[in-house]
Amino acid sequence: MSESSSALPKVILVGHPNVGKSVLFNALTGAYATVSNYPGTSVEISSGNCLIHEQRYEILDTPGMYSLMPITEEERIGRQILLNEGPHVVVHVIDARNIERMLPMTLQLVEAGLPIILVVNILDEAERLGMKLDLELLQQRLGVPVIGAVMKRKIGLEELFATIRDYRVCPHKVFVYRDDLEQDLAVVASLLRGGYRLSRRAMAMLLIQGDEDIRQLVQQQEDAAGHGELVEVLREIRFRRRADLHLQIGMERRHVSRQMLDGVVIQTRVAEESFGEKLSAWMMNPLTGIPLLLLVIYFGLFQFVGVFGAGTLVDFLEGFLFEEYINPSVITISETYFTAEWLFELIAGEYGVWTLGVRYAVALVLPIVGSFFLVFSILEDSGYLPRLAMMLDRIFKKIGLSGRAVIPMVLGFGCDTMATLVTRTLETSRERVISTLLLALAIPCSAQLGVILGLLSSAPSALAVWTVFLLGAFLLVGVLADRLLPGERPVFYMEIPPLRRPQLYNVGVKTLMRMKSYFLEIFPLFIVASVILWAGKMTNTLDLVIAALSPIVRAIGLPTEATTAFVFGFFRRDFGAAGLYDLQMAGVLSVTQLTVAAVTLTLFVPCVAQLLVMFKERGFRIAVAIFVFVTSFAFSAGWLLNRILVGTGLLL
């Protein structure tokens, strides 16, 4: 069809995290999906097209949200999409096993007057637990279409297609709360005169709860006199109640939800605990969960990413294809046709666009990133990550974070830039600052991690020192940040999806989409970095920078040649790690020096892309403070480690 994406009717997917929205999104869009920032923000939104009964729709997958009253930035963007996009339908996906906890958000969406379709997903797990759901009765009580589904097996998908095609907006039911709350809602709603995407009742509910974004929207829509009267009424309501209105309204919705589910949910039997449930419990118990985590790290990160990705795949691409065939051909062609010295150096010289930029991006980084994203997609699709968050919550509390911070930390092993963006899902500003600091300091991205694991895998003692030192730095800085930074401590809450065998299709789509997004992001940066390094070499600026940094590098026991790796590391962390790879291949570094270089470079300043995101997310002052601290800490740690290793002869 020739219609532009913006002209297509929109289907917006909403729901709590871990309820199967992504599975449904992949089933709808397949490979025809993109991930991009929502306009005016740095929050990534998945979008794609889907053909349903000869009509093409645009599908938008919103970030996980628990209610229309946002807490995190991602929830705020999710609601903004509902306010701005004018959907044909809003598909609310919930977990059948947790229907009582998730139905209050359905009530909010229905009250808001949005065109809702409720998808009750994961019915197979609910039935296995002995739950029987009368979805026809629930549909009568809600007044919106209700579809039972098992999206991982595409059960319910055809019914959803038919419902989307035939959807007609009808007057939604109003759910009645306590008399005093109803009176306040009626008064506030009667004062609203502007045109709003949400119903006046929903707007009144959010205003009473003190939603600042909605207050600003109303201020723009209402005339001065009407807004002034509204402000006075809201002030009187809050003063009269003198209580946590958000909590009170939440309890009212839960009460209505329980009434609505009476007779809908029937527990037919008590299900026996399966092996999957036992394994799930083991994953969340520190006594058994930590050994399981170590197994995941060993086989997933060390063996698959480090040995296979950074070893076997890189050896084939970089050591065989590029070194034996591609690079010699490029150099020969360049010598023949690019006779000017500056042009030859730009294409095929030491810092050439091809010999450095393309080779690093394709032969060194891409196989490592791909192998990491494959492991991450398997862990994500299995339901392991939320269980990891639950297990580490108590430990993370010691460093000022909640278990929810596990997600950006784990994502940091893929890409610290992406993980810094994901910190906006954390509830408090304090937690976002601490997680950004730790990502910049002690979480190596997959490409850097893979190269370093490949470098140190031949010396297990060096790898052990690197691991212990990084873990110590992570915990030390985290504990200090927790004690020194002001602000409220986080409260942890997370949905636990069913533990299941990863679906090959889901894992494949997620891995390919992440590789595509990551490669499109980093490839231009590698080219730009190689051009900058080439310009620095041709103008001798690079020599000046290396000369200025060399005394510091020598002070931590490294040869002057290692300075180039740190300069590379500023452009991208994996760029610097690849520089160490070249030095090791040339036999320049001893085991001790390689260990010190690996630790210092891992702790060294974040790459340019991550630094720019830090400026955007945390502000100039905090980003500069993190940059200065991380740089100072990295070289101080390198100096200390060198003194310890040389003094003890541990790695000789």
Rosetta blueprint (number, residue, H / E / L):
1 M L
2 S L
3 E L
4 S L
5 S H
6 S H
7 A H
8 L L
9 P L
10 K E
11 V E
12 I E
13 L E
14 V E
15 G L
16 H L
17 P L
18 N L
19 V L
20 G L
21 K H
22 S H
23 V H
24 L H
25 F H
26 N H
27 A H
28 L H
29 T H
30 G L
31 A L
32 Y L
33 A E
34 T E
35 V E
36 S E
37 N E
38 Y L
39 P L
40 G L
41 T L
42 S L
43 V L
44 E E
45 I E
46 S E
47 S E
48 G E
49 N E
50 C E
51 L E
52 I E
53 H L
54 E L
55 Q E
56 R E
57 Y E
58 E E
59 I E
60 L E
61 D E
62 T L
63 P L
64 G L
65 M L
66 Y L
67 S L
68 L L
69 M L
70 P L
71 I L
72 T L
73 E H
74 E H
75 E H
76 R H
77 I H
78 G H
79 R H
80 Q H
81 I H
82 L H
83 L H
84 N H
85 E L
86 G L
87 P L
88 H L
89 V E
90 V E
91 V E
92 H E
93 V E
94 I E
95 D E
96 A H
97 R H
98 N H
99 I H
100 E H
101 R H
102 M H
103 L H
104 P H
105 M H
106 T H
107 L H
108 Q H
109 L H
110 V H
111 E H
112 A L
113 G L
114 L L
115 P L
116 I E
117 I E
118 L E
119 V E
120 V E
121 N E
122 I L
123 L H
124 D H
125 E H
126 A H
127 E H
128 R H
129 L L
130 G L
131 M E
132 K E
133 L E
134 D L
135 L H
136 E H
137 L H
138 L H
139 Q H
140 Q H
141 R H
142 L H
143 G L
144 V L
145 P L
146 V E
147 I E
148 G E
149 A L
150 V E
151 M H
152 K H
153 R H
154 K L
155 I E
156 G L
157 L H
158 E H
159 E H
160 L H
161 F H
162 A H
163 T H
164 I H
165 R H
166 D H
167 Y L
168 R L
169 V L
170 C L
171 P L
172 H L
173 K L
174 V L
175 F L
176 V L
177 Y L
178 R L
179 D H
180 D H
181 L H
182 E H
183 Q H
184 D H
185 L H
186 A H
187 V H
188 V H
189 A H
190 S H
191 L L
192 L L
193 R L
194 G L
195 G L
196 Y L
197 R L
198 L L
199 S L
200 R H
201 R H
202 A H
203 M H
204 A H
205 M H
206 L H
207 L H
208 I H
209 Q L
210 G L
211 D L
212 E H
213 D H
214 I H
215 R H
216 Q H
217 L H
218 V H
219 Q H
220 Q H
221 Q H
222 E L
223 D L
224 A H
225 A H
226 G H
227 H H
228 G H
229 E H
230 L H
231 V H
232 E H
233 V H
234 L H
235 R H
236 E H
237 I H
238 R H
239 F H
240 R H
241 R H
242 R L
243 A L
244 D L
245 L H
246 H H
247 L H
248 Q H
249 I H
250 G H
251 M H
252 E H
253 R H
254 R H
255 H H
256 V H
257 S H
258 R H
259 Q H
260 M H
261 L H
262 D L
263 G L
264 V L
265 V E
266 I E
267 Q E
268 T L
269 R L
270 V L
271 A L
272 E L
273 E L
274 S L
275 F H
276 G H
277 E H
278 K H
279 L H
280 S H
281 A H
282 W H
283 M H
284 M H
285 N L
286 P H
287 L H
288 T H
289 G H
290 I H
291 P H
292 L H
293 L H
294 L H
295 L H
296 V H
297 I H
298 Y H
299 F H
300 G H
301 L H
302 F H
303 Q H
304 F H
305 V H
306 G H
307 V H
308 F H
309 G H
310 A H
311 G H
312 T H
313 L H
314 V H
315 D H
316 F H
317 L H
318 E H
319 G H
320 F H
321 L H
322 F H
323 E H
324 E H
325 Y H
326 I H
327 N H
328 P H
329 S H
330 V H
331 I H
332 T H
333 I H
334 S H
335 E H
336 T H
337 Y H
338 F L
339 T L
340 A L
341 E H
342 W H
343 L H
344 F H
345 E H
346 L H
347 I H
348 A H
349 G L
350 E L
351 Y L
352 G L
353 V H
354 W H
355 T H
356 L H
357 G H
358 V H
359 R H
360 Y H
361 A H
362 V H
363 A H
364 L H
365 V H
366 L H
367 P H
368 I H
369 V H
370 G H
371 S H
372 F H
373 F H
374 L H
375 V H
376 F H
377 S H
378 I H
379 L H
380 E H
381 D H
382 S H
383 G L
384 Y H
385 L H
386 P H
387 R H
388 L H
389 A H
390 M H
391 M H
392 L H
393 D H
394 R H
395 I H
396 F H
397 K H
398 K L
399 I L
400 G L
401 L L
402 S L
403 G H
404 R H
405 A H
406 V H
407 I H
408 P H
409 M H
410 V H
411 L H
412 G H
413 F L
414 G L
415 C L
416 D H
417 T H
418 M H
419 A H
420 T H
421 L H
422 V H
423 T H
424 R H
425 T H
426 L L
427 E L
428 T L
429 S H
430 R H
431 E H
432 R H
433 V H
434 I H
435 S H
436 T H
437 L H
438 L H
439 L H
440 A H
441 L H
442 A H
443 I L
444 P L
445 C L
446 S H
447 A H
448 Q H
449 L H
450 G H
451 V H
452 I H
453 L H
454 G H
455 L H
456 L H
457 S L
458 S L
459 A L
460 P H
461 S H
462 A H
463 L H
464 A H
465 V H
466 W H
467 T H
468 V H
469 F H
470 L H
471 L H
472 G H
473 A H
474 F H
475 L H
476 L H
477 V H
478 G H
479 V H
480 L H
481 A H
482 D H
483 R H
484 L H
485 L L
486 P L
487 G L
488 E L
489 R L
490 P L
491 V L
492 F L
493 Y L
494 M L
495 E L
496 I L
497 P L
498 P L
499 L L
500 R L
501 R L
502 P L
503 Q L
504 L H
505 Y H
506 N H
507 V H
508 G H
509 V H
510 K H
511 T H
512 L H
513 M H
514 R H
515 M H
516 K H
517 S H
518 Y H
519 F H
520 L H
521 E H
522 I H
523 F H
524 P H
525 L H
526 F H
527 I H
528 V H
529 A H
530 S H
531 V H
532 I H
533 L H
534 W H
535 A H
536 G H
537 K H
538 M H
539 T L
540 N L
541 T H
542 L H
543 D H
544 L H
545 V H
546 I H
547 A H
548 A H
549 L H
550 S H
551 P H
552 I H
553 V H
554 R H
555 A H
556 I L
557 G L
558 L L
559 P L
560 T H
561 E H
562 A H
563 T H
564 T H
565 A H
566 F H
567 V H
568 F H
569 G H
570 F H
571 F H
572 R L
573 R H
574 D H
575 F H
576 G H
577 A H
578 A H
579 G H
580 L H
581 Y H
582 D H
583 L H
584 Q H
585 M H
586 A L
587 G L
588 V L
589 L L
590 S L
591 V H
592 T H
593 Q H
594 L H
595 T H
596 V H
597 A H
598 A H
599 V H
600 T H
601 L H
602 T H
603 L H
604 F L
605 V L
606 P L
607 C L
608 V H
609 A H
610 Q H
611 L H
612 L H
613 V H
614 M H
615 F H
616 K H
617 E H
618 R H
619 G L
620 F H
621 R H
622 I H
623 A H
624 V H
625 A H
626 I H
627 F H
628 V H
629 F H
630 V H
631 T H
632 S H
633 F H
634 A H
635 F H
636 S H
637 A H
638 G H
639 W H
640 L H
641 L H
642 N H
643 R H
644 I H
645 L H
646 V H
647 G H
648 T H
649 G L
650 L L
651 L L
652 L L
